[in-house]
Amino acid sequence: MANIALDKKAQANFFNPAFQQKFWADISPNITKVIDDYERMETWVHRYEDTPNIFIELSSMLPSMVGVEPKPEEKSILSSLISVLSQIPFKQSLFAIAWLERGVKDDEMGWGLMLYSEAVEIAGRYSEDDEKVLSARILRDRVAILIKSRIMVKIVAKLEL
């Protein structure tokens, strides 16, 4: 996948549909088809077209987080972010997690990985009506679907040789 350079204007609103389309255009069509199918089933999410201010605010918040080293004790920030990301569409939430890992070295844990780890931990709790648990399960499942889709595409590609 090619890197997409972001100018200051794009950084101010990288959830806008035009930027998201450009970002996801580089991803395997098979993977985006799977994600699109799941995204169509998400009836609870806020869409950019309906509530752009949520996305613009999130766009301005994420870059400031990348510049700060995450600490394990910052669970309340992670928990709040899990709730927010579970309420936006599948692709945009995955993009946000990837954005939070920008510039992180292989031996470091960035905000994106910490966010996913926290979602996995919270999702493992038994509670059918706790909003935090439900939000964490949504985020955990989205990442799992992406990973499984990538693996399946690689397997199919090998079979075609």
C-alpha positions in Angstrom: 0.0 0.0 0.0 1.3 3.4 -0.9 1.7 6.1 1.7 -0.6 9.0 1.3 1.0 12.4 2.1 -1.2 14.6 4.1 -1.1 18.4 3.7 -2.3 20.6 6.6 -5.7 20.9 5.1 -6.1 17.1 4.8 -4.8 16.7 8.4 -7.6 19.0 9.5 -10.2 16.7 8.2 -8.9 13.2 7.2 -12.3 11.6 7.7 -13.9 13.5 4.9 -15.3 11.1 2.2 -12.9 12.3 -0.5 -9.8 11.6 1.6 -11.2 8.3 2.9 -11.9 7.1 -0.7 -8.3 8.0 -1.7 -6.9 6.1 1.3 -9.0 2.9 0.8 -8.5 2.9 -3.0 -5.1 1.4 -2.4 -6.4 -1.5 -0.3 -7.2 -4.9 -1.9 -10.7 -4.8 -3.5 -11.5 -8.1 -1.8 -10.8 -6.7 1.6 -12.7 -3.5 0.9 -15.7 -5.5 -0.3 -15.7 -7.5 3.0 -15.4 -4.3 5.0 -18.1 -2.6 2.9 -20.5 -5.5 3.5 -20.0 -5.2 7.3 -20.2 -1.5 7.2 -23.6 -1.6 5.5 -24.9 -3.6 8.5 -23.9 -0.9 10.9 -27.1 0.9 11.6 -26.0 2.5 14.8 -23.0 4.6 13.5 -22.8 8.3 12.9 -22.1 9.0 9.2 -19.9 11.9 8.0 -22.7 13.3 5.9 -25.0 13.5 8.9 -22.6 14.8 11.6 -19.4 16.2 10.0 -18.5 18.1 13.2 -17.8 14.8 15.1 -15.4 13.7 12.4 -13.7 17.1 12.1 -13.2 17.3 15.9 -11.8 13.7 15.9 -9.5 14.7 13.0 -8.0 17.5 15.1 -7.7 15.4 18.2 -5.8 12.3 16.8 -2.7 14.0 15.6 -2.1 15.6 19.0 -2.3 12.1 20.6 0.4 10.7 18.2 2.9 13.2 19.6 2.4 12.0 23.2 3.9 8.7 24.3 1.0 6.5 25.6 1.2 5.2 29.1 -0.6 2.0 30.3 -2.4 4.0 33.1 -4.2 6.1 30.5 -7.1 3.7 30.4 -9.8 6.3 30.7 -8.6 8.1 27.5 -8.5 4.7 25.7 -12.0 3.7 27.0 -13.5 7.0 25.8 -11.8 6.7 22.4 -13.1 3.1 22.0 -16.6 4.4 22.6 -16.2 7.1 20.0 -14.6 4.9 17.4 -17.3 2.2 17.8 -19.9 4.8 16.8 -18.3 5.8 13.5 -18.2 3.6 10.3 -16.0 0.6 10.1 -13.4 2.0 7.6 -13.1 5.3 9.4 -12.5 3.6 12.8 -9.8 1.3 11.3 -8.2 4.3 9.7 -8.1 6.1 13.1 -6.4 3.1 14.7 -3.9 3.0 11.9 -3.3 6.8 12.2 -2.6 6.4 15.9 0.3 3.9 15.0 2.0 6.4 12.6 5.7 6.8 13.3 5.8 4.0 15.9 8.9 1.8 15.8 8.5 -2.0 15.6 9.6 -2.4 19.2 7.2 0.3 20.6 3.5 0.2 21.5 1.6 3.2 20.0 -1.8 4.5 20.8 -3.4 2.3 18.1 -2.1 -0.9 19.5 -2.8 0.2 23.1 -6.4 1.0 22.0 -6.9 -2.4 20.4 -5.4 -4.2 23.4 -7.7 -2.3 25.8 -10.7 -3.1 23.5 -9.8 -6.8 23.7 -9.4 -6.6 27.5 -12.7 -4.8 28.0 -14.5 -7.0 25.4 -13.6 -10.1 27.4 -15.7 -9.1 30.3 -19.1 -10.7 30.6 -21.8 -8.1 30.3 -24.6 -7.9 27.7 -25.8 -4.4 28.5 -22.7 -2.5 29.5 -22.0 0.1 26.7 -18.2 0.0 27.3 -18.2 -3.7 26.7 -20.4 -3.5 23.6 -18.2 -0.7 22.2 -15.1 -2.7 22.8 -16.5 -5.7 21.2 -17.3 -3.7 18.1 -13.8 -2.3 17.8 -12.2 -5.7 18.6 -14.3 -7.4 16.0 -13.6 -4.8 13.3 -9.8 -5.3 13.7 -10.3 -9.1 13.7 -12.3 -9.0 10.5 -9.6 -6.9 8.8 -6.9 -9.3 9.9 -8.8 -12.4 8.8 -9.7 -10.8 5.5 -6.0 -10.0 4.8 -5.0 -13.6 5.7 -7.7 -15.0 3.4 -6.7 -12.8 0.5 -3.1 -14.0 0.9 -4.1 -17.6 1.0 -6.3 -17.3 -2.1 -3.4 -15.5 -3.9 -1.1 -18.4 -3.2 -3.6 -20.9 -4.5 -3.8 -19.1 -7.8 -0.1 -19.6 -8.5 
